[in-house]
Amino acid sequence: RFVPAPVQERLSCMAKDNSIYVVANIGDKKPCNSSDPSCPSDGRYQYNTDVVFDPEGKLVARYHKYNLFRGETQFNYPKEPEAIVFETPFGKFGIFTCFDILFHEPAVVLVSDLQVDTVLFPTAWMNVLPFLTAVEFHSAWAMGMGVNLLSANTHNINMSMTGDGLFTPEGPAAYHYDSGTEEGRLLMAELSAHPRLSPTYPPTVNWSSYATSIKKFPGENETFSGAVRRDIFTFSELRHEAGNYTVCQGDLCCHLVYQMSNKSKDEVYVLGAFDGLHGSLIKYHWQICTLLKCKSTDLNTCGQPVETAQTKFEMISLSGTFGTNYVFPEVLYSGVQLALGEFEVLRDGRLKSKHGTSKPLVTATLFGRLYEKDPPHPLRTSP
Protein backbone atom coordinates (compact mmCIF):
# COMPACT_ATOMS: atom_id res chain seq x y z
CA ARG A 1 0.00 0.00 0.00
CA PHE A 2 2.90 2.36 0.63
CA VAL A 3 6.33 3.25 -0.65
CA PRO A 4 9.19 1.09 0.66
CA ALA A 5 9.41 1.49 4.43
CA PRO A 6 11.97 -0.89 5.99
CA VAL A 7 11.10 0.04 9.57
CA GLN A 8 7.42 -0.65 9.04
CA GLU A 9 8.25 -3.93 7.27
CA ARG A 10 10.19 -5.08 10.32
CA LEU A 11 7.37 -4.07 12.66
CA SER A 12 4.85 -5.88 10.46
CA CYS A 13 6.93 -9.07 10.51
CA MET A 14 7.42 -8.79 14.26
CA ALA A 15 3.64 -8.67 14.73
CA LYS A 16 2.92 -11.51 12.30
CA ASP A 17 5.71 -13.83 13.42
CA ASN A 18 4.67 -13.54 17.07
CA SER A 19 0.87 -13.25 16.55
CA ILE A 20 0.70 -10.00 18.54
CA TYR A 21 -0.26 -6.37 18.11
CA VAL A 22 2.74 -4.06 17.77
CA VAL A 23 2.61 -0.31 18.36
CA ALA A 24 5.49 2.02 17.53
CA ASN A 25 6.20 5.74 17.40
CA ILE A 26 8.04 6.82 14.21
CA GLY A 27 8.41 9.73 11.82
CA ASP A 28 6.14 9.93 8.77
CA LYS A 29 6.85 12.14 5.74
CA LYS A 30 4.05 13.10 3.38
CA PRO A 31 4.47 15.00 0.07
CA CYS A 32 2.72 18.33 -0.16
CA ASN A 33 1.97 20.66 -3.04
CA SER A 34 3.95 23.86 -3.49
CA SER A 35 0.60 25.66 -3.88
CA ASP A 36 0.04 24.94 -0.17
CA PRO A 37 1.41 28.05 1.61
CA SER A 38 2.42 26.00 4.67
CA CYS A 39 4.20 23.28 2.68
CA PRO A 40 7.84 22.96 3.89
CA SER A 41 10.63 23.91 1.50
CA ASP A 42 11.57 20.27 0.84
CA GLY A 43 8.01 19.54 -0.33
CA ARG A 44 7.17 17.16 2.50
CA TYR A 45 5.30 17.39 5.76
CA GLN A 46 6.83 15.37 8.60
CA TYR A 47 4.57 14.12 11.37
CA ASN A 48 5.15 12.56 14.78
CA THR A 49 3.37 9.28 14.07
CA ASP A 50 2.12 6.15 15.80
CA VAL A 51 1.55 2.96 13.82
CA VAL A 52 -0.29 -0.20 14.88
CA PHE A 53 0.13 -3.64 13.27
CA ASP A 54 -2.24 -6.53 14.00
CA PRO A 55 -1.31 -10.22 14.51
CA GLU A 56 -1.51 -10.78 10.73
CA GLY A 57 1.05 -8.02 10.15
CA LYS A 58 -1.48 -5.59 8.72
CA LEU A 59 -1.28 -1.86 9.42
CA VAL A 60 -4.58 -1.25 11.21
CA ALA A 61 -4.03 2.26 12.61
CA ARG A 62 -1.86 5.29 12.02
CA TYR A 63 -2.05 8.49 14.05
CA HIS A 64 -0.36 11.86 13.48
CA LYS A 65 0.27 13.76 16.71
CA TYR A 66 -1.90 16.87 16.91
CA ASN A 67 -0.49 18.66 19.97
CA LEU A 68 3.23 19.15 19.57
CA PHE A 69 5.38 20.08 22.56
CA ARG A 70 7.48 23.23 22.24
CA GLY A 71 10.70 21.38 21.37
CA GLU A 72 9.27 19.34 18.47
CA THR A 73 10.34 21.80 15.79
CA GLN A 74 11.21 18.98 13.37
CA PHE A 75 7.53 18.03 13.07
CA ASN A 76 4.57 19.70 11.41
CA TYR A 77 1.08 20.18 12.80
CA PRO A 78 -1.65 18.12 11.08
CA LYS A 79 -4.29 20.39 9.62
CA GLU A 80 -7.08 18.51 11.40
CA PRO A 81 -7.14 16.44 14.59
CA GLU A 82 -7.44 12.69 14.08
CA ALA A 83 -9.55 10.40 16.24
CA ILE A 84 -8.03 7.00 15.50
CA VAL A 85 -9.69 3.84 16.82
CA PHE A 86 -9.47 0.15 15.95
CA GLU A 87 -11.34 -2.92 17.10
CA THR A 88 -9.67 -5.99 18.61
CA PRO A 89 -11.06 -9.26 20.05
CA PHE A 90 -10.33 -7.69 23.45
CA GLY A 91 -11.94 -4.27 23.21
CA LYS A 92 -11.97 -1.01 21.29
CA PHE A 93 -8.68 0.84 21.24
CA GLY A 94 -7.70 4.46 20.66
CA ILE A 95 -4.25 5.99 20.26
CA PHE A 96 -2.55 9.34 20.78
CA THR A 97 0.89 10.63 21.77
CA CYS A 98 2.46 12.32 24.80
CA PHE A 99 1.34 16.00 25.02
CA ASP A 100 -2.00 15.04 23.42
CA ILE A 101 -3.19 13.68 26.76
CA LEU A 102 -3.63 17.18 28.18
CA PHE A 103 -6.07 18.38 25.50
CA HIS A 104 -9.68 17.84 24.48
CA GLU A 105 -8.72 16.74 20.98
CA PRO A 106 -8.00 13.90 20.60
CA ALA A 107 -7.93 12.61 24.19
CA VAL A 108 -11.42 13.48 25.41
CA VAL A 109 -12.98 12.82 22.01
CA LEU A 110 -11.70 9.24 21.99
CA VAL A 111 -12.94 8.47 25.49
CA SER A 112 -16.14 10.49 25.85
CA ASP A 113 -17.42 10.53 22.26
CA LEU A 114 -16.01 7.35 20.70
CA GLN A 115 -16.15 5.27 23.90
CA VAL A 116 -12.86 3.44 23.58
CA ASP A 117 -12.02 0.82 26.21
CA THR A 118 -8.25 1.27 26.14
CA VAL A 119 -5.86 4.02 25.04
CA LEU A 120 -2.38 3.28 23.69
CA PHE A 121 0.04 6.00 24.72
CA PRO A 122 3.61 6.23 23.36
CA THR A 123 5.28 9.12 25.14
CA ALA A 124 8.53 10.94 25.95
CA TRP A 125 7.36 12.39 29.25
CA MET A 126 9.62 14.69 31.27
CA ASN A 127 8.86 14.15 34.94
CA VAL A 128 7.86 17.37 36.67
CA LEU A 129 7.03 17.22 40.35
CA PRO A 130 4.72 17.79 42.12
CA PHE A 131 1.85 17.06 39.65
CA LEU A 132 3.20 15.92 36.29
CA THR A 133 5.45 12.99 37.04
CA ALA A 134 4.64 10.33 34.44
CA VAL A 135 3.24 7.50 36.57
CA GLU A 136 1.44 9.99 38.81
CA PHE A 137 -0.43 11.91 36.13
CA HIS A 138 -1.00 9.03 33.72
CA SER A 139 -2.52 6.91 36.49
CA ALA A 140 -4.71 9.84 37.51
CA TRP A 141 -5.85 10.39 33.91
CA ALA A 142 -6.93 6.77 33.52
CA MET A 143 -8.91 7.00 36.75
CA GLY A 144 -10.46 10.35 35.89
CA MET A 145 -11.43 9.31 32.36
CA GLY A 146 -12.50 5.79 33.29
CA VAL A 147 -10.42 3.88 30.71
CA ASN A 148 -7.35 1.69 30.52
CA LEU A 149 -4.20 3.62 29.59
CA LEU A 150 -1.18 1.66 28.36
CA SER A 151 1.73 4.07 28.71
CA ALA A 152 5.15 3.37 27.17
CA ASN A 153 7.62 6.11 28.07
CA THR A 154 11.07 6.86 26.72
CA HIS A 155 13.61 5.95 29.41
CA ASN A 156 16.34 8.60 29.49
CA ILE A 157 17.36 9.70 32.96
CA ASN A 158 19.60 12.49 31.59
CA MET A 159 16.42 14.10 30.22
CA SER A 160 14.40 13.18 33.36
CA MET A 161 12.24 10.81 31.32
CA THR A 162 11.07 7.68 33.10
CA GLY A 163 7.83 6.06 34.17
CA ASP A 164 5.67 3.51 32.34
CA GLY A 165 2.48 1.81 33.38
CA LEU A 166 -0.62 -0.23 32.71
CA PHE A 167 -3.28 1.97 34.30
CA THR A 168 -6.98 1.24 34.84
CA PRO A 169 -10.04 3.15 36.11
CA GLU A 170 -9.47 1.51 39.51
CA GLY A 171 -5.77 2.41 39.66
CA PRO A 172 -2.41 1.08 38.42
CA ALA A 173 -2.25 -2.58 37.45
CA ALA A 174 1.54 -2.35 36.99
CA TYR A 175 4.03 0.49 36.71
CA HIS A 176 7.75 1.16 36.72
CA TYR A 177 9.61 4.33 37.72
CA ASP A 178 13.42 4.44 37.85
CA SER A 179 15.23 7.78 37.80
CA GLY A 180 18.56 6.30 38.91
CA THR A 181 19.52 3.80 36.20
CA GLU A 182 18.95 3.21 32.50
CA GLU A 183 17.34 -0.17 33.18
CA GLY A 184 14.00 -0.78 31.51
CA ARG A 185 11.32 -3.27 32.46
CA LEU A 186 8.70 -5.35 30.70
CA LEU A 187 5.32 -4.75 32.32
CA MET A 188 2.59 -7.39 32.26
CA ALA A 189 -0.88 -7.40 33.79
CA GLU A 190 -4.35 -8.71 33.10
CA LEU A 191 -6.85 -5.90 32.45
CA SER A 192 -10.58 -5.76 31.86
CA ALA A 193 -11.19 -5.70 28.08
CA HIS A 194 -14.36 -3.65 28.61
CA PRO A 195 -13.81 -1.68 31.83
CA ARG A 196 -17.16 0.11 31.66
CA LEU A 197 -18.87 -3.30 32.00
CA SER A 198 -16.75 -4.34 34.98
CA PRO A 199 -18.56 -4.70 38.34
CA THR A 200 -15.74 -2.69 39.93
CA TYR A 201 -16.08 0.23 37.50
CA PRO A 202 -16.10 3.47 39.51
CA PRO A 203 -19.42 5.37 39.75
CA THR A 204 -20.00 8.74 38.09
CA VAL A 205 -18.55 11.55 40.20
CA ASN A 206 -19.91 15.05 40.71
CA TRP A 207 -16.58 16.71 41.34
CA SER A 208 -17.97 19.86 42.98
CA SER A 209 -20.89 18.40 44.96
CA TYR A 210 -19.34 18.15 48.42
CA ALA A 211 -17.16 21.25 48.23
CA THR A 212 -20.00 23.54 47.17
CA SER A 213 -22.20 22.27 50.00
CA ILE A 214 -19.97 23.50 52.81
CA LYS A 215 -19.04 26.95 54.01
CA LYS A 216 -15.55 28.25 54.52
CA PHE A 217 -14.04 26.83 57.66
CA PRO A 218 -13.51 29.51 60.33
CA GLY A 219 -10.16 30.59 61.66
CA GLU A 220 -7.95 29.31 58.85
CA ASN A 221 -7.73 32.36 56.62
CA GLU A 222 -3.99 33.01 56.63
CA THR A 223 -2.73 32.41 53.12
CA PHE A 224 0.37 33.18 51.10
CA SER A 225 1.41 32.92 47.47
CA GLY A 226 3.89 30.35 46.18
CA ALA A 227 5.08 29.20 42.79
CA VAL A 228 4.81 25.73 41.30
CA ARG A 229 7.09 26.36 38.36
CA ARG A 230 5.44 29.43 36.77
CA ASP A 231 2.00 28.95 38.33
CA ILE A 232 1.22 31.12 41.36
CA PHE A 233 -0.76 29.13 43.92
CA THR A 234 -2.60 30.33 47.00
CA PHE A 235 -1.30 28.29 49.94
CA SER A 236 -2.24 27.83 53.58
CA GLU A 237 0.14 26.11 56.00
CA LEU A 238 -1.20 23.15 57.96
CA ARG A 239 -0.16 24.37 61.41
CA HIS A 240 -1.67 21.51 63.41
CA GLU A 241 -1.57 17.73 63.27
CA ALA A 242 -5.30 17.68 62.50
CA GLY A 243 -7.80 20.18 61.18
CA ASN A 244 -10.09 21.63 58.53
CA TYR A 245 -8.76 24.06 55.96
CA THR A 246 -10.12 26.05 53.01
CA VAL A 247 -8.12 27.89 50.36
CA CYS A 248 -9.61 29.76 47.41
CA GLN A 249 -8.31 31.21 44.16
CA GLY A 250 -10.47 32.51 41.33
CA ASP A 251 -13.57 30.35 41.03
CA LEU A 252 -11.97 27.44 42.89
CA CYS A 253 -12.17 26.73 46.62
CA CYS A 254 -10.28 23.71 47.97
CA HIS A 255 -11.31 21.98 51.18
CA LEU A 256 -9.20 19.65 53.30
CA VAL A 257 -9.95 17.59 56.39
CA TYR A 258 -6.92 15.70 57.68
CA GLN A 259 -5.16 14.05 60.59
CA MET A 260 -1.45 13.30 60.67
CA SER A 261 -0.19 10.23 62.49
CA ASN A 262 3.49 11.07 62.98
CA LYS A 263 4.24 14.61 61.82
CA SER A 264 7.95 15.19 61.42
CA LYS A 265 9.08 18.43 63.09
CA ASP A 266 11.23 19.42 60.14
CA GLU A 267 8.44 18.99 57.55
CA VAL A 268 5.82 21.51 56.45
CA TYR A 269 2.64 20.73 54.51
CA VAL A 270 0.31 23.19 52.80
CA LEU A 271 -3.09 23.18 51.14
CA GLY A 272 -2.95 24.92 47.78
CA ALA A 273 -5.34 26.16 45.09
CA PHE A 274 -4.69 27.24 41.51
CA ASP A 275 -7.23 28.43 38.95
CA GLY A 276 -5.72 29.77 35.75
CA LEU A 277 -3.68 29.25 32.59
CA HIS A 278 -0.57 27.09 32.63
CA GLY A 279 2.22 27.03 30.06
CA SER A 280 4.68 29.47 28.54
CA LEU A 281 3.86 29.44 24.82
CA ILE A 282 1.01 26.94 24.55
CA LYS A 283 -1.39 27.76 27.39
CA TYR A 284 -4.19 25.67 28.85
CA HIS A 285 -6.49 26.09 31.84
CA TRP A 286 -5.96 24.17 35.10
CA GLN A 287 -7.90 24.03 38.34
CA ILE A 288 -5.83 22.31 41.04
CA CYS A 289 -6.46 21.46 44.69
CA THR A 290 -3.41 20.00 46.39
CA LEU A 291 -2.05 18.90 49.73
CA LEU A 292 1.71 18.97 49.33
CA LYS A 293 4.92 18.79 51.30
CA CYS A 294 7.23 21.79 51.07
CA LYS A 295 10.88 21.27 50.24
CA SER A 296 11.92 22.64 53.65
CA THR A 297 10.46 24.49 56.63
CA ASP A 298 10.97 27.72 54.68
CA LEU A 299 7.54 28.54 53.20
CA ASN A 300 9.26 30.02 50.16
CA THR A 301 10.13 26.46 49.11
CA CYS A 302 6.49 25.34 48.95
CA GLY A 303 5.80 24.13 45.42
CA GLN A 304 9.38 23.17 44.65
CA PRO A 305 10.04 19.55 43.61
CA VAL A 306 10.11 17.05 46.48
CA GLU A 307 10.55 13.27 46.19
CA THR A 308 10.83 12.14 49.81
CA ALA A 309 8.89 12.64 53.04
CA GLN A 310 8.60 11.21 56.56
CA THR A 311 5.08 12.21 57.64
CA LYS A 312 2.15 9.80 57.41
CA PHE A 313 -1.54 10.66 57.61
CA GLU A 314 -4.29 8.81 59.44
CA MET A 315 -6.98 10.50 57.36
CA ILE A 316 -7.27 12.79 54.34
CA SER A 317 -10.36 14.17 52.61
CA LEU A 318 -9.69 16.61 49.75
CA SER A 319 -12.33 18.28 47.56
CA GLY A 320 -12.88 21.40 45.45
CA THR A 321 -15.53 23.53 43.75
CA PHE A 322 -14.44 22.46 40.29
CA GLY A 323 -16.00 23.97 37.19
CA THR A 324 -15.33 20.82 35.18
CA ASN A 325 -16.12 17.11 35.19
CA TYR A 326 -12.62 16.33 33.97
CA VAL A 327 -10.73 15.95 37.24
CA PHE A 328 -7.82 13.57 37.79
CA PRO A 329 -7.03 12.28 41.33
CA GLU A 330 -3.36 11.87 42.27
CA VAL A 331 -1.64 10.57 45.41
CA LEU A 332 2.14 10.35 45.50
CA TYR A 333 4.11 8.71 48.30
CA SER A 334 7.74 9.19 49.28
CA GLY A 335 10.15 7.87 46.67
CA VAL A 336 7.71 8.55 43.81
CA GLN A 337 5.46 5.63 44.69
CA LEU A 338 1.76 5.41 43.90
CA ALA A 339 -0.78 4.73 46.66
CA LEU A 340 -2.10 1.41 45.41
CA GLY A 341 -5.67 0.89 46.61
CA GLU A 342 -5.37 3.17 49.63
CA PHE A 343 -7.55 6.05 48.38
CA GLU A 344 -11.01 6.28 46.85
CA VAL A 345 -13.03 8.95 45.09
CA LEU A 346 -16.53 9.36 46.52
CA ARG A 347 -19.49 10.26 44.33
CA ASP A 348 -19.61 13.74 45.85
CA GLY A 349 -16.08 14.54 44.62
CA ARG A 350 -13.98 13.82 47.70
CA LEU A 351 -10.57 12.17 47.38
CA LYS A 352 -10.48 10.20 50.62
CA SER A 353 -8.05 7.83 52.29
CA LYS A 354 -9.48 4.44 53.21
CA HIS A 355 -7.42 3.53 56.27
CA GLY A 356 -4.62 6.09 56.45
CA THR A 357 -1.40 6.20 54.46
CA SER A 358 0.98 3.26 54.62
CA LYS A 359 3.89 5.42 53.46
CA PRO A 360 4.87 9.07 53.98
CA LEU A 361 2.94 11.45 51.74
CA VAL A 362 4.45 13.83 49.19
CA THR A 363 1.26 15.10 47.49
CA ALA A 364 -2.47 14.42 47.26
CA THR A 365 -4.01 16.32 44.37
CA LEU A 366 -7.18 16.86 42.38
CA PHE A 367 -6.07 18.07 38.96
CA GLY A 368 -8.86 19.60 36.85
CA ARG A 369 -8.89 20.65 33.20
CA LEU A 370 -11.23 23.35 31.87
CA TYR A 371 -10.83 22.69 28.15
CA GLU A 372 -13.41 25.31 27.21
CA LYS A 373 -11.22 28.05 28.73
CA ASP A 374 -8.14 27.20 26.67
CA PRO A 375 -6.99 30.10 24.47
CA PRO A 376 -6.43 29.56 20.71
CA HIS A 377 -3.29 27.65 19.82
CA PRO A 378 -0.53 30.13 18.85
CA LEU A 379 1.39 27.90 16.43
CA ARG A 380 -1.02 25.57 14.67
CA THR A 381 -1.73 26.70 11.12
CA SER A 382 -5.27 26.80 9.76
CA PRO A 383 -6.35 24.42 7.00
Helices and strands as residue ranges (DSSP letters): H 6-18, E 22-31, E 44-53, E 59-64, E 85-88, E 91-95, G 98-102, I 104-113, E 118-123, H 134-145, E 148-153, G 157-159, E 164-168, E 171-176, G 195-197, H 209-213, E 224-228, E 231-237, E 242-249, E 252-260, E 269-278, E 284-293, G 299-301, E 313-320, E 327-333, E 337-338, E 343-345, E 351-353, E 361-369, G 371-373
